[in-house]
Amino acid sequence: MSVEPKKRVLVIGAGFSGFLVARDLHKDFDVLVVDAKEYFEYTPGILRAYVKPAHFDALTFTVQEVIERKLHSKFLWGEVMTLNGVEKTATVKPIFSKEKETINFDYCVICAGCNFNPMHKWGQSLWFATIHEAARPEGDWPHIDERFIEGRRRHILEENAFIAGLNAKSANILVVGAGFIGVEWVTELQYFFPNLRLTIIDFLNKCLGPLPDTAASYCDGYMRRKGIVCMYGVKYNPKDPEFWPSIGMEGEPDHTYVCIGVKASNYFMEEHGAECLSDKGPGGGKWIHVNKKLQVVTKDRKVWAGGSIFAVGDCNQTFADEIKPIPKISYPGEEQATHVCKSIKFLEGKTGCCGMFMKPREAINSWWPWGAGMFATSLGPHDACFVMAAQSEPRTGLLTLWGWASAIQKEIIESSKVDECKGGRMANSSGIGCTTPHVIAGVKVARATAAHRAPGRIGAAIGNVAAAAKCSFQAVAASPEFRS
């Protein structure tokens, strides 16, 4: 009796979503994960590594052994150069080869993420490694190859030594952008290099623009107490001589860190799938259009590649009348990856009751992930704030946890998430389940915090967490896709 060969699934990107897809599909499909770098990096925690390089080891690990031995999939270290939806092929340039290889697939899940600096051609920034071969010669650190884990470590050590030199001479530092990255970065600098004279600016009239006023006020108050100069409603214009006096500087600072916006890095789509890239959007566009099923579509919403190619997480862009814009953070990508895995199994009849196969079905509809409304913002190693139940509209959500308790919660999230991706004890969770322990941990920490507060604030602290959790879970349960 012949055994039918498994269908092939190509996963582009070995990040949060890529690991989830490999873990969920490897039993029923032949899964190949391709990434241009050899390691996983917990991006939300990488700022700490630049001021405390020893922390880098807690955020990273090489992926081949994990993917092949624990996720039972294959890993190819190389850069995807082109993706052909008509032929269902991808051209990949392996790291140690001068020649390109052609990979065939039945399904493809794009988990390629994004870059962070829209002011640079390639989106170069400290917060994400420069991994595209064409980008390295045009970057500010061409002597470092961050596709290797030791190259990334070398970059972190060099930047740390540079900051230490600035600290020794009490240098003026300007941080442009008071969003999540800017606020976390300036507070990390202040804690670990206290001699720096720090200024942070933003075009909006407050920091952390999308978050509720309570969270913005808490973070602004922290920064001001630490001596950080905070200027809002200011447009960054370094070529204007009047700009520097307007932010209280006599001239240009000793160094500037630009922490604004995101930039698409879907270069592999440009040759065969340019019609699927957006003309507008954050950082100038070029995000991958997807429909409500997360299938890649063209600008006029025609399904591309017969619906066999999906894009999840930071690399995609939904249509606002189908799914409202989603923050480019890790959790929504994981929930979308869960939806895509379910869709692929449905399309192949690989899911059913008590292990019985079902007839093929259509891909399922996705929705605005409830986890997209959770934001944990660090304020140095001993303070933070946590917002839940934020919606797609700005300044929504509830500040549910703050202070040292929130800092501990963020450490729990970081360590448990890295452990899960590494195939540790948390690896049995996926999708919504992987975040549930984090929420529970947050509630437990909130209770511990409340025990040390005045009775009048105990109910408020616990009540905020409970109300936020209720709003979030009700939002998911109310969606018709979830009920079906």
N, C-alpha and C positions, 0 to 999 in steps of 0.2 A: 504494500500500500504506500503510494507516494505521499510525501508530506509537502503541502503547499508552502512555497517560500514566503517568508515574512515580507511585508511591504517595508520600504526604506523611508526613514524620516531623517531629514537633514536639519540640524539645529545650528543656527548661526549665532554664536555668542555663548560663552561659558560663565554667565553671571547668575544672578538669582533665578531668573526665569528659565534660562537654559538648563540649569541643574534640575529644576522642577520637572521640565518636560522629559528629560532623560530618565529621571526616577519613575515617572508615571507611565511611560510608554515602552520601556525596554522589554517587558514580558511578552508583548504582542507584536512588536515591531523591531526591525534592525535600526538602531539609532546611532547616528554619527554626529558628534558635536565638533564644530570647528571654531577656533578662536585664534586671533593673531598674537596673543600673549600666552605664556605657559602657566599662568597662575590666576587664581581667584583673588579678588581684592574687595574687602568690605568698604565700599566707597563712602558710606555715611560716616565712617570713623577715621578716614585717612588724614584729616586735618591734624589730629592728635599726633600722628606719626611724625609730622614735620617739626613739631616742637619737642617731641619725646620719641626719638627714633626707635627705641627698644619696643615701642608699642606696635611697630610694623609687623612683628612676628605673630601678634595676636589677631591680625586682620587678614593674613594671607596664607596660602598654601598652593603648591603646585597641583595641577588638576588631573594629570593623566592617570595616576594611580587611582584616584578617587572615582573618576568617571568609568574607568575600565574594570576595576576590581569591585567597587561598591555599588555603582550604578549599572554595571553590566552592559555598558555601551562602548562605543569606540570614540577615540579622541584624535583629531588631526590638528596639529599645531601649524597654523598657516593663515594667511589672509584671503578672504573671499574677495575676488576681484570683480566678477560679474555673476549675475543671476538671470537665467533665461527661463521665463515662465512658459514659453511655447514648447520648448524642448524638455523642460523640467531638468535642467542641468545647472550646475554651478562651477565656475572656474576658480580654482584655489591655487595659491602659490605657497607651497610649504616653506617653512622657515629656513630649512637648510638646502633648498633646491633652487636652481636658477630657472627651472622649467615649471610651467603651470600644469595642473592636473584638472581633468574634468570629472565631476562627481554627478552621478545620476540619482534621482530621488523620486519617490511617489508623493511625498508630502514634505513641505519645508516650513519650519517655524523660525521666524526672524526675531531674535532676542538681542539685537545689536547695541542697544543702549544709545547714548548720545554723548556729546562733549559739552563743555561748560562756558566757553568764552566766545560770544558772537562777534567780538571785535578783532579776532584773529582768523585768518583764512581757514585754518584747520581746526579752530576751536581749542587751541592749545591752552592748557592751564595746569596748575599744580595738582588739581583735584582728580584728574584722570590721566592715566599714562598715555604718552604719545606712541601709538602702536601701528599706525598706518605707514607703510614703507615710504610713500611719496611725501608724507608730512615731516619726517625726521630731518631731512636736509634744510627745510624751511623754518624750523623751530628755533627756540632760544637755547636748546641743549642738544645739538646734533651729535656731540661726542658721547652721549649716553643712549644705549639701546634699551628702552623700557619694555620691550617685548620679553626680556629675560627678567626673572625675579630679582637677580642681583643687580641688574641695571636700574631697576626701580629703586632698590635699596640705596644704591649709590647716589641717585638723584636726591633722595630724601636726606641723606647725610650731607651732601653738598649744600642744600638749601638751609639745613639746620645750622651749619657752620657759618653761612652767610648771615643768617639772622643773629647769631651770637655776636658776630662782628658789629652789626648795627646796634645791638644792645649795649655793647661795650662803650660805644661813643654816644649813647642816648640819642639815637637818630630819630628824625621825624618820619613817621610811616602814615601813608594815606591808604585806607581801604575803601574802594569804590563799590558801593552796593551794600545796603543794609538788609538784604534778604537772609535766608537761612545760612548760606555759606559765609557771607560777610560778617554776620553777627557771631557765628561760631568761631570764625578765624580770628577776629579782632580780640575776642575774649580769651582764646587760647594764647595768643601773643602776649596779652597783658599778664596772664598768670605765670607763664614760664619765662618771659623776658620782661621783667617789671620796669626796666630802665627806658624802654621804648616810649616815645611820645606819640600817642595814637590818635588818629582822627578817622571817623567813619562818616560817609555821606551817602545820601540816596535822593533820587529824583522825587519819590513820593513824600508825603508829609509826615510819615512815621516809619519806623523800622518794621520788618516782617509784614509787609503790606497785605497779604491774603489772610492773615490770622486775625482773630478778634482783638479788640482794643485792650482787653485785659492782659493778653499775652504780650502785645507790643509794649504796653506800659511797664510790665514787669521786666522785660529785657532791656528796655531803655533805662529804667531806673538802675538796674544792675550796672550797665556800662558807665553811666554817669558817676555812680558811687566809686567806681574803680578809676576814675580820672580820664576816661576816654571821651574825647570831644565828639559829640554827635550833632551832625548838621543834616537837616531834612529839607526837602523842597529845593534841592540844588542839583543842577545839571552838570555832569562832569564835562568840562571843556578846557583841557590843559593848554590849548594853544592861545586862549584868551588871557592876556596879562591881568585882567581884572578878576579872573576866576580865583586866583590864590588868595588875595586879600579878602574875598567874599567868604572864605571858609577859615579865616583867621590865620593864614600862613603868609610869611613875608616873601616867600618864593617857593619854588618847587620842592617837594619833600625829598628826603634821601632815597626813598623807594615807595613805589605804588603797587598795590595788589588789586587787580580788577576782579571782582566777584559778582558779576551781573550776568544773568541770563543763561541760556543753553543754546547749543548749536547742533544741528543734525549732522550725522556722520554716515549716511547711507550711500556711500560712494559706489558700492557694488551695484546699485540699482540704475545708475545713470546711463549705461550703455543699452540695456534691453528693457528697462522698466521705467524710463524717464516720465512716461505718461502717468505713472502711479505716485509721483512725488509732488507734494504740495507747492504751490506758487507763493503762498503766504504762510505765516505762522511764526513762532518764536525764532529769533536768530536768523530771519530771512527765509524761512520755509525749508523745503526739501525733506519734509517728513513723509513717511509712507502712509498713504491713504488706506483706511480700512473701513469696512462696513460694520453693521451691528454684530455680525458673526465673527468679526476680526479677520476676515479674509481680505487679502490685498485687492484693492480695486483701483480703477483709473480715476482721473479727475472728474469724469462724468459718471462715476459710480458703476461702471461696468466691471464685473468680476474678472480678475486677471488669473491666468493659468488654470482656468476651470475650477477655481475655488480651492485649489490644493496648496496654496501658499498663504500662510498667516503671519501677521506681525503683531507682537505684543510689547507692552511696556513703553519705555522712553522713546523708542524709534518711531512709533506710529502717531497718527493724527486721525481722530474720529471726526465725523460730520456732526456739527452741533445739534442738528435736529434729530439725530439718532442717539448719540451719547454725548453729553456735554464734555467740554475739555477737561482732561484728567491731569492732575499734578504729576510731574515727572519725578516720582519717588519710587522706591523699590516695591512696596506692597501691591500697588495696582498691577504692576507687571506680573507678579506672581499669581494674582487672582485671574488675570486674563490668560495666563499660561494654563491654569487649571481648566478654564472654559475651553481653550483650544484642544487640550488633551481629550476632554470629553467629546468634543466635536469629531476629532479624528477617529476615536473609537466608535462613535455612532455611525460615521460614514462607512466604516469597515465592518459594522456589526460585531464589534468586539466587546460589547457590554450587555449585561442582562442579569436577570434574577437568578441567584444561586449558581452563577457560573455558566448558565446556558446562553449561547449566542443568540443575538437578536438579528432581525433583518436590518439591512443598512437604513439609516435615517438621515435626515438633514442635519447640518451643523446647527448648534444651539445659538441663541442670541445671547450676547453679553450685556452688561449694564454698567452703570457708574459704580465702581467698587466702594463699599462702605469704608474700607481701609484707606482710601484716598483722603479721608478726612482726619487722619491721625498724623500729628506732627510732634516730634520730640526735638527740641532745640537745646544744644549744650551751651552753657555759659562757663567755660573752663571746666576743670575736672570735678568740682564740688557743687555745682549749681546747674539747673536746667529748668525747662518748663515743658509741659505735655498738654497738647490740645487734642480733643476728640470731637467727633460729630460735626466737623466742618463740612460744608456743602460746596457746590461748584461756585456759588456766589462768594465774593470776598467778604472778609471780616465776620464770617460765621463760625460756629463751633464754641466749645466751652473749654476754658482753662481748668483742667481737672487735677493737675499735680504740678508742684513747683519745689524749688529748693533742693536740698541734698537728697530727698526721697526720689525726686525725678531724675537726678543724676545717677542714682543707683539703678533705677528702672532702665535708663538708657544703656548702662553697662550690661544689664541682664539681657536686653534685646540684642546687643552686639555680640556677646559671647555665645548666646544660644543660637543665633542665626548663623554665625560662622561654623559652629559645631554641627548644625543641621546640614549645611552645604558640604561639610567635610565628611559626612556620613556617620556622625557620632550618634549620641543618644537621642538627639532631637530629630533625627532623620526619618523617623516614622511618620512625622507630620508633614502635611503639604497643603498648599492653597490656604483656605480660610483657617484650617486647623493649625497651621504653623504660627499664626499670629495670636490665636487664642491664649496660649500660655503667657504671651507678653501682656495681654490685657489683664489676665488674672493676676500676674505678677504686679501689675500697676495698681490694681485694686488692693492687693495685700499690703503693698508699700504705703498706699494712701491711708489705710487703716492704722498702720504703725505710726505714720506721721500724725494722724489725728489724735492718737493717744497722748502725744506730747503737747497738744495745743489746748487752748482754753475750751471749755465745753461748748461755747457758742460757735466755735469754728469746727468742732468735730462733725456736726451734722452737715455743715456746708461742704467740707472736704469730701466726705463719703457721698453726700448727695450729688455733688457735681459729677463724680465718677459714675455713679449709678444712672444719673439722667443722661449722660453722654453715651454710655453703653446702650441704654434703652433706645435712644434716638437712632443709633447706628444700626442695631440689629432690627429694629422696626422698619427701617428704610430698606433693608435687604428683604425681609420677609414680605413686605408689601409689593415687591415687584412681581409681575406675572411670570417672568422667566424663572424666578426662584421657586415660585409655587409649583410650576410645571415640572 
